[in-house]
């Protein structure tokens, strides 16, 4: 017994949808950066802190070298500390770093209570060894997902454009307008599932993404299948 028209549409829709979720998206590795290599300075090598997931413990490791000689610097004569600073300029975390001689790494274990609010922050690592010192700093974000999130305003605009385009094309019997709207919805869903939306928790973002991808596949495949069948 062969498939009728509706059965073929449903089968193709779920086949493509299943294939999409079989792909795994690998996380990007944070890059290592170092302090300037001026003479008589401490070089600090560490994984750059850029984005941190809200309410999650964090550990930062770094190594220290003498720029001139290239030798490791340990806690025999040197002290290091890490500071976290909020957008108002207040230091809300400042702790001495512990040195692990077996792996020649300094480390700080930062409790999740210091990452309890999303937003933009600043970090600083300072090391002093007698008359020479090393200093690095940078900015980081705290987000719901631990990934770069999509701005809420842009998300709403793209949602309205994609849904509006797809529905207008679908009910206006314009195949290609419907397909374009569906494709936008698919890419929007994939991006937000991977990166999140500012102000939305993981579960809500996932629901929005799945709905967007599902409807996107429907609005992309349904009119194309009808168009192909009308040709034969």
N, C-alpha and C positions, 0 to 999 in steps of 0.2 A: 504494500500500500504506500503510495507516494505522499509527499508532503503537500498540503494545500498552501495557498499564498500566506495566510496568517501564521501557519506553523513554521514556514521558512523564515519569516521575519523574526519570530520569537527565538528560533534556534540560532540565527546569525547574531542577534543582539547579545544573547548570553555567551556565545562562543567568544566574541570580541571582548566582552566585559571580563570573562574569566582569564583570557590571555593577558589583559592589562594588569590584573592583580597578581599574575605569576612573576612579573618583573620585580626585582629588588633594586632599590635605589641606594647606592653606597654613599656613606657620609664623607664629606670633604675633610681631609686632614688639616689641622691647624699648622701654620707655617712657623718655623723657628726664626726668631730675629735676635739680633745682638746689639749691644751698646756700641758706641763709637770706638774706633781703634786708635785713639790718640795715645801717645806715649804716656807712661806712668798712670795708666788707668786700669781698672778692673773690667774685664769683659764678662758680661752676663749672658749666658745662652739659655733660652727657655721657650716653651711652647706658648705662643701669644694667646692671651685671654681675649676673646672677641665677643662670644655669646655664651651665656650661662642659663641653664634651665631654672625656672623659679622653684624654690623650696627643694633644692637638691644640694647635697654636700659636694664640695669641690676640693681637689688637691692640686697644688701647683708645685712642680719640680723645676729646679734650675741648677746650672753649674757655673762656677766662677773660675776665671783664668787671669793670669798676669799677662797683659797685652805684650809687654816687651819680651818676656821669656817664654810665654806659652804654657807655663806650668799651672797645674791645678792649685787653687787657693782653698784652704779648708778653714775649720773653726779654731785652729791653733792661735791665730793672731787676728782673725777677722770676724766681724759680726754682720749679719744681714737681717733685714726686716721687710715686711710687706704691709702696705697701707691701702685701704679701700676708701674712696671718697665719693660722696653723693653729689647730686647736681647743685646743691647749695654751697658746696665747698667744705662741708663738714667731714672729718675723718671718723667713720663709724667702725672701722676695724684697723688695728695696728698691732702686729705680733712679731716677735723674733722668730726667725726661721731656724729649724732644726737641721743639723748636718748629719748625713748618713755616710760614715767613712767607707763602708763596704762597697758602695756604688758611686761614691764621690758626688752625691747630689744633696742640695739643700731642699727642704720641703716645708710647706705649710698646709695643714689640713683645716679648711675653712668650713665651719658649720653652716648648714642650710638656712639657719635663722638669719644669716647675713644676706641671703638671696630671697627674701620673702616679698619683694615688691618689684614689679616690672618697671623698666625705665633705663636710662643711660647713666653710667657711672664711670669712674676713673680708678686706675690702680697705679701704684708706684712700688718699685723694688729698689732698695738702697743697700749697698754693701760698703763697709769701711774697713780698711786694713792699714792701720797706722796713718801715714800721710797720703796714701792713695785711696781712691774711692771709685765706685761704679754706680750708675743710676740709670734705670729705664722706667718708662711710664707709657701708658696708653689708655684708650677708652674701651669699654665693653658694655654690652646690653644684657639685661635680664629679661627673658621672654617666657611665654607659656610652654613653648616646645623645645627651647634650647637651640632653635634655628632662627635665621633671619625671617621675620614675619612680614606679611603683606599689610600695608597700611589700610585701615578700615575704610576710609573714604574712597580710595581707589578700588577696593574690593566691591563696595556697593555700586560704584559707577559701572564697573565691568560686568557685574551681575545683571544690572538693569539693561545694559546695552545688549549683552548676549541673549538674555531671556526675551527681551523685546524683539530683537531681530529674528530669533527662532520662531516665536509665536506669530509675529506678523507674517513672516514668510510661509509658515505652515498653514494658517487659516486663510491667507491670501493666495494660496496655491502657487507660490513661487518657490520652486525647488531649490535653486541655488542660494537664495537668501536664507532659507531654512538651514541648509547645509553649513553655510558660513556661521550662522548663529550657534549651531550645534558644535562646530569645531572650536569656537571660542570658549564655549562652556566646558568642553573636555579639557582644554589646556588650562583653563582657570582652576578646575577641580584638581588636576594633577599638581599644579604649582602650590595651591593652598594646602593640599594634603601633605606635601613635603615640607613646606615652610611655615604653615600656620597663618593666622590673621591676628593682628594686634587687637587685644582686648577680648579675644575669644579663647575659651579653654580648648584643650585637645579634643575632647569628645564632641563638642559642638562644631568645631572646625572639620572634624572627620565626617560628621553627618552632612554638613553643607557641601563638602567635597564629593561625597558619594552621590548625593542628589544631582549635583551639577554634572558629574561624569555620566551618570545613568541617563539623564535627560538629554545630554549632549550626544550620546551614542544613538539614542532614539531619533532625535531630530536630524542626525546625519545619515543614518542607515535607512530609515523608513522611506523618505522621499526618493532616495537613490534606488532602492529596490523596486518601488513602483515605477520609476522612470525606466529602469532596465526592462521590466516586464511589459511595459507599454510598447517597447520597441520590437517585441516579438509577437 
